[in-house]
Amino acid sequence: MTTDKLYNVLFVCTHNSARSIMAEGLLNNAGGRRFKAYSAGSHPAGTVNPLALHTLSKMRIPADGYRSKDWSEFGRPGAPEMDFVFTVCDNAAGEVCPVWPGQPMTAHWGVPDPSVVQGSDEEKERAFWDTAVILKRRIDLMLALPMASLDRMAIQREIKDIGTR
């Protein structure tokens, strides 16, 4: 059984400047016509970390058009209705999230913040690369789920489990 459903996915982090931006790019690159990714922050930085964009470029993913935005944009009338909301940082996971229209499935996919890494440029780039690889693995696992043949509870269980891998 196949489905033509387009799943909307929101990646949430506190500042929406690195991890959630990379996750948005990774899923939009790999999700084809089945998934559309967005990202937002509870306290957006207002700018996207240049190393996040550099990392996407190194992965041959378009690195333009991203912006740091507040998660309230996705709770407004006319906003895309989300099917999934993933927190990718521990701070955002602990915050009181907005009520998302459509009751999306949620999971915590926390990864370390690469933007706090101190050291050489190479060490900083490596931290961003490592974070992107973890996010890519989790996204690939989600994309492999047989969405059309799983019920909501099974999908919820699977996406929570993916966050531990």
C-alpha positions in Angstrom: 0.0 0.0 0.0 1.4 3.4 -0.9 0.3 6.8 0.1 0.6 10.2 -1.6 0.3 12.0 1.7 2.8 14.8 2.3 4.0 14.8 5.9 4.9 18.2 7.4 7.7 18.0 10.0 8.8 20.8 12.3 12.3 20.6 14.0 12.5 22.7 17.1 15.5 24.0 19.0 16.0 27.0 21.3 17.8 29.3 18.9 16.9 27.8 15.5 20.4 28.6 14.2 22.1 25.2 13.8 20.7 21.8 14.7 17.1 22.5 13.7 18.3 24.3 10.5 20.5 21.3 9.5 17.6 18.9 10.2 15.3 20.9 8.0 17.8 20.9 5.2 18.5 17.2 5.6 14.9 16.1 5.6 13.9 18.4 2.7 16.8 16.9 0.7 16.0 13.2 1.5 12.3 13.3 1.9 11.3 13.7 -1.7 7.7 14.4 -2.2 6.7 12.6 1.0 8.0 15.0 3.6 8.3 18.8 3.9 10.5 20.0 6.7 10.5 23.3 8.6 12.4 24.6 11.6 11.8 27.1 14.4 13.0 28.1 17.8 11.5 29.0 21.2 14.0 31.9 21.4 15.3 32.3 17.9 18.8 33.8 17.5 17.7 35.8 14.4 20.6 34.5 12.4 21.6 31.1 11.0 25.0 29.8 12.1 27.3 30.0 9.1 28.8 26.6 10.0 25.4 25.0 9.8 25.1 26.3 6.2 28.7 25.2 5.5 27.9 21.7 6.7 24.9 21.4 4.5 26.9 22.6 1.5 29.6 20.0 2.3 26.8 17.4 2.2 25.7 18.7 -1.2 22.5 20.1 0.2 21.3 23.6 -0.9 22.3 26.0 1.9 20.3 29.1 1.0 16.9 30.3 2.0 17.1 29.4 5.7 16.1 31.8 8.4 15.9 31.7 12.2 12.3 32.0 13.2 10.0 31.8 16.2 7.9 28.7 16.7 4.8 30.8 17.1 4.8 31.1 13.3 3.6 27.5 13.1 0.7 28.0 15.5 -0.9 30.8 13.6 -3.9 30.5 11.3 -2.9 29.5 7.8 0.4 27.9 8.9 1.1 24.4 7.6 -0.4 21.8 9.9 2.4 19.6 11.3 2.3 15.8 11.3 5.5 15.5 13.4 7.3 17.9 15.7 10.8 16.9 16.9 12.9 18.7 19.5 16.6 18.5 18.7 18.0 20.2 21.7 17.5 19.4 25.4 16.5 23.0 26.3 13.6 23.0 23.9 12.5 19.6 25.0 12.1 20.9 28.6 10.2 24.0 27.6 6.4 24.3 27.4 5.7 24.0 23.7 2.8 25.7 22.0 -0.3 23.7 21.2 0.3 22.6 17.6 -2.7 22.6 15.3 -3.6 19.0 14.2 -2.1 17.2 17.2 1.2 16.1 15.6 3.2 13.2 16.8 6.2 14.4 18.8 9.5 13.0 19.9 12.8 14.3 21.3 15.8 13.8 19.1 18.3 15.7 21.2 21.9 16.1 19.9 24.8 18.1 21.4 25.0 21.7 20.4 27.9 22.1 17.9 27.9 25.8 18.2 29.2 25.7 21.8 32.4 23.8 20.8 35.6 25.7 21.4 38.8 25.0 19.6 40.2 25.3 16.1 38.1 25.8 13.0 38.6 22.2 12.2 37.3 21.1 15.6 34.3 23.3 15.2 33.6 22.0 11.6 33.9 18.5 12.9 31.3 19.1 15.7 28.8 20.4 13.1 29.6 17.5 10.8 29.1 14.9 13.6 25.8 16.6 14.6 24.6 16.5 11.0 25.5 12.8 10.6 23.4 11.9 13.7 20.5 13.9 12.4 20.8 12.3 9.0 20.8 8.8 10.5 17.7 9.5 12.4 16.0 11.1 9.4 16.9 8.1 7.2 15.5 5.7 9.9 12.2 7.7 9.9 12.1 7.7 6.1 12.4 3.9 6.1 9.3 3.5 8.2 6.3 2.0 6.3 4.1 4.9 7.3 1.1 3.7 5.3 1.0 0.3 7.0 1.6 1.5 10.6 -1.0 2.9 13.0 -0.5 6.1 14.8 0.6 4.4 18.1 3.2 2.3 16.2 4.6 5.4 14.4 4.8 7.3 17.7 6.7 4.5 19.3 9.1 4.2 16.4 9.9 7.9 16.2 10.6 8.1 20.0 12.9 5.1 19.6 14.7 6.7 16.7 15.6 9.6 19.0 17.7 7.2 21.1 19.8 6.0 18.1 
